[in-house]
Amino acid sequence: MFNAAAWIDRCLGSVRRQSIEEWECVVIDNGSTDVGADIVNEYVSQDGRIRLLRETENLGPGPARNIGVSAARGEYITFLDADDWVDADTYKQLFSCTVSKPDLVLGATKLKPTASREQLLRHYPPSSCFHLYRRLFLVEQGLVFPSQRSSEDSYFVATCVLRAQSWQTTNYCGYHIYENPTSVSRRKDPTRYKQKMQVFSQLIDFACRYDMQHEYSRALRRLYIRKGCLMTLKEYWENNRPIKLGEIIGILRETKKQLRRL
């Protein structure tokens, strides 16, 4: 969480109301300057399943989640943003999909459990918060969020899909997103388009590292064009004035460069 005092009570309250009892909640205070940590400490004093870890500076959402994964002790991991909340049956419903111990449970999707890896890459919900991840799978595969503050979710889920050996899907979500006007994704940032472009270039790097770029070329091309190119152009258009033709040409050249690798 970062300066989430206005929402963290609702968030943690929804966690404590879960119908499943065996859970732990690791809260990462990402360099907050408000009283959010005091609110969390009240919860910590009331419920031993809740822990608070504090960072002295704002590292961004990705590195904060990486810290949470390292600190977690459970068999499965999920993520919950501090300004969001979940229904009481959310984690019970998701955990019911882990009977066969899959590496990954994809929530909020209409994809069938028999969906292929290529289908998952084409249609996965980009938020990291809708899903369950087997903790040892993440650790053994070295799967982490990138440091960029844009599209870190989409990158992380895509890398999990690429490396998972088993998965389950469910259309259940139970997750509620607060449209926070002060969130990282909604603040005006003229550099965000560059971060987005970097993230999806890193995704191609990841696929190449495991020699998966050709087998899943069609899905990765579609993913890069839709998110690495079109969404980057959209970010640039919305957050940068004056518009510079050279920057747009640079995005298109980078797209051509990355697509040649697939």
C-alpha positions in Angstrom: 0.0 0.0 0.0 1.0 3.6 -0.6 -0.8 6.4 1.2 -3.9 4.2 1.3 -5.3 5.3 4.7 -8.7 6.2 3.2 -9.2 2.6 1.8 -7.1 0.1 3.8 -9.7 -0.5 6.4 -12.3 -1.6 3.8 -9.6 -3.7 2.1 -8.4 -5.5 5.3 -12.0 -5.8 6.6 -12.9 -7.7 3.5 -9.9 -10.1 4.0 -10.9 -10.8 7.6 -14.5 -11.6 6.5 -13.3 -14.5 4.3 -15.2 -17.7 4.7 -12.0 -19.7 4.5 -10.1 -19.5 7.8 -6.5 -20.6 6.9 -4.9 -17.6 5.3 -2.2 -15.0 5.9 -2.2 -11.4 4.8 1.2 -9.7 4.2 0.8 -5.9 3.9 3.7 -4.1 2.3 3.7 -0.4 3.3 5.5 1.0 0.3 7.0 4.2 1.8 3.6 5.7 2.9 3.6 9.2 4.6 0.0 8.9 5.9 -1.5 7.0 8.9 -2.2 3.9 6.9 0.4 1.9 8.9 -1.3 2.8 12.1 -4.6 1.4 10.8 -2.9 -1.8 9.7 -1.2 -2.2 13.1 -4.7 -2.1 14.7 -5.6 -5.1 12.5 -2.2 -6.8 13.3 -3.0 -6.5 17.0 -6.4 -8.1 16.5 -5.5 -10.9 14.1 -2.2 -12.8 14.0 -2.8 -13.8 10.4 -2.0 -10.2 9.3 1.6 -9.0 9.1 3.0 -5.5 8.2 6.3 -5.0 6.4 7.4 -1.4 6.0 9.7 0.0 3.3 11.3 3.5 3.7 10.7 4.5 0.1 8.1 3.9 -2.6 9.5 1.1 -4.7 6.5 0.9 -7.0 3.8 -1.8 -7.1 5.9 -4.6 -8.7 8.9 -4.6 -6.3 6.4 -4.3 -3.4 4.6 -7.5 -4.5 7.9 -9.2 -5.0 8.7 -8.5 -1.3 5.3 -9.9 -0.3 6.0 -13.1 -2.3 9.3 -13.5 -0.5 7.7 -13.0 2.9 4.7 -15.3 2.3 4.5 -18.8 3.8 1.3 -20.2 2.3 1.0 -22.8 -0.5 -0.8 -20.4 -2.8 -0.4 -16.6 -3.3 -2.7 -13.9 -4.6 -2.5 -10.1 -4.6 -4.9 -7.4 -3.4 -4.4 -3.7 -4.0 -4.9 -1.6 -0.9 -7.8 0.5 -2.4 -9.7 -2.6 -3.6 -11.7 -5.3 -1.7 -13.0 -8.8 -2.1 -16.3 -10.7 -1.5 -16.4 -13.0 1.5 -16.2 -16.2 -0.6 -13.5 -15.1 -3.0 -10.5 -17.1 -1.7 -12.6 -20.1 -0.8 -13.9 -20.2 -4.4 -10.4 -19.8 -5.9 -8.8 -22.3 -3.6 -11.5 -24.9 -4.5 -9.7 -25.0 -7.9 -6.4 -26.2 -6.4 -7.4 -29.8 -5.7 -5.0 -31.0 -8.4 -2.3 -28.6 -7.2 -2.0 -26.5 -10.4 0.8 -24.0 -10.7 -1.7 -21.4 -11.7 -5.4 -20.7 -11.2 -6.8 -18.0 -13.6 -9.8 -16.3 -12.3 -12.3 -13.9 -14.0 -12.0 -15.7 -17.3 -14.4 -17.6 -19.6 -11.6 -19.8 -20.7 -12.1 -23.6 -20.1 -9.8 -25.6 -17.9 -8.7 -27.4 -21.0 -7.6 -24.2 -22.7 -4.2 -24.4 -24.3 -1.2 -22.2 -23.3 -1.7 -20.2 -26.5 -5.3 -19.6 -25.7 -4.3 -18.4 -22.2 -1.7 -16.0 -23.7 -4.3 -14.6 -26.0 -7.1 -14.1 -23.5 -5.7 -13.9 -19.9 -7.1 -11.2 -17.6 -4.1 -8.9 -17.2 -4.6 -8.0 -13.5 -2.4 -10.1 -11.2 -5.1 -9.8 -8.5 -7.7 -12.1 -9.9 -5.6 -15.3 -9.8 -3.8 -17.8 -7.5 -0.2 -18.8 -7.9 1.5 -21.8 -6.3 4.2 -20.2 -4.2 6.9 -22.7 -4.9 6.2 -22.4 -8.6 7.0 -18.7 -8.5 10.1 -19.3 -6.4 11.5 -22.2 -8.4 10.9 -20.4 -11.7 12.2 -17.1 -10.4 9.0 -15.3 -11.6 8.9 -11.7 -10.4 7.3 -8.4 -11.3 9.4 -5.9 -13.2 10.3 -2.6 -11.7 8.4 -0.5 -14.2 5.1 1.2 -12.9 3.1 0.3 -16.0 1.9 -3.1 -17.3 3.8 -4.9 -14.6 0.7 -7.0 -13.9 0.3 -8.0 -17.5 4.0 -9.0 -17.8 3.8 -11.1 -14.6 0.7 -13.0 -15.6 2.1 -13.7 -19.1 5.4 -15.1 -17.7 3.4 -17.3 -15.3 1.3 -18.6 -18.2 4.5 -19.3 -20.2 6.2 -21.3 -17.5 3.2 -23.0 -15.8 3.0 -26.8 -16.3 -0.5 -27.0 -15.1 -3.4 -24.6 -14.7 -7.1 -24.3 -13.8 -9.5 -21.6 -14.8 -12.7 -20.2 -13.3 -15.1 -17.4 -14.3 -15.4 -16.5 -10.6 -13.8 -13.2 -9.6 -15.3 -11.7 -6.4 -12.8 -8.9 -6.7 -13.8 -5.2 -6.7 -11.7 -2.5 -8.1 -11.9 1.1 -6.8 -11.5 3.6 -9.6 -9.0 5.6 -7.6 -8.1 8.9 -9.5 -4.8 9.1 -7.6 -3.6 5.6 -8.5 -0.4 5.1 -10.5 -2.2 3.9 -13.6 -4.5 7.0 -13.6 -2.0 9.8 -12.8 -0.7 11.8 -15.8 2.8 10.5 -16.5 4.7 11.4 -19.7 7.1 8.6 -19.2 4.5 5.8 -18.8 4.5 4.9 -22.4 8.2 4.2 -22.3 7.8 2.0 -19.3 5.0 0.1 -21.0 7.1 -0.4 -24.1 10.0 -1.6 -22.0 7.9 -4.1 -20.1 6.6 -5.8 -23.3 10.1 -5.9 -24.8 11.2 -7.6 -21.6 8.4 -10.1 -22.1 9.8 -11.0 -25.5 13.3 -11.3 -23.8 11.7 -13.8 -21.3 10.1 -15.9 -24.1 13.5 -16.0 -25.9 15.3 -17.0 -22.7 13.3 -20.2 -22.5 13.2 -20.7 -26.3 9.4 -20.3 -26.4 9.3 -17.4 -28.9 8.7 -19.5 -32.0 6.3 -22.0 -30.5 4.0 -19.2 -29.3 4.9 -16.7 -31.9 1.3 -16.0 -33.0 0.0 -15.4 -29.5 3.0 -13.3 -28.5 2.8 -11.2 -31.7 -0.9 -10.5 -31.0 -0.1 -9.7 -27.4 2.8 -7.3 -28.3 0.8 -5.5 -31.1 -2.2 -5.0 -28.8 -0.4 -4.0 -25.6 3.2 -3.3 -26.5 2.3 -1.1 -29.5 -1.3 0.1 -29.5 -1.6 0.6 -25.8 1.8 2.4 -25.8 0.6 4.7 -28.5 -2.6 5.4 -26.5 -0.5 6.2 -23.4 1.7 8.5 -25.4 -1.2 10.3 -26.9 -3.0 10.8 -23.6 0.0 11.9 -21.5 2.3 13.8 -23.8 1.9 17.3 -25.3 3.0 18.4 -27.8 2.8 15.2 -29.8 6.2 14.5 -31.5 6.2 12.5 -34.7 9.7 11.2 -33.9 8.4 9.6 -30.7 5.6 7.8 -32.5 8.0 6.6 -35.2 10.2 5.3 -32.4 7.4 3.3 -30.9 6.6 1.8 -34.3 10.3 1.0 -35.0 10.6 -0.8 -31.6 7.4 -2.8 -32.4 8.9 -3.9 -35.7 12.2 -4.8 -34.0 10.5 -7.0 -31.4 8.1 -8.7 -33.9 11.1 -9.7 -35.9 12.3 -11.8 -32.9 9.2 -13.9 -33.0 
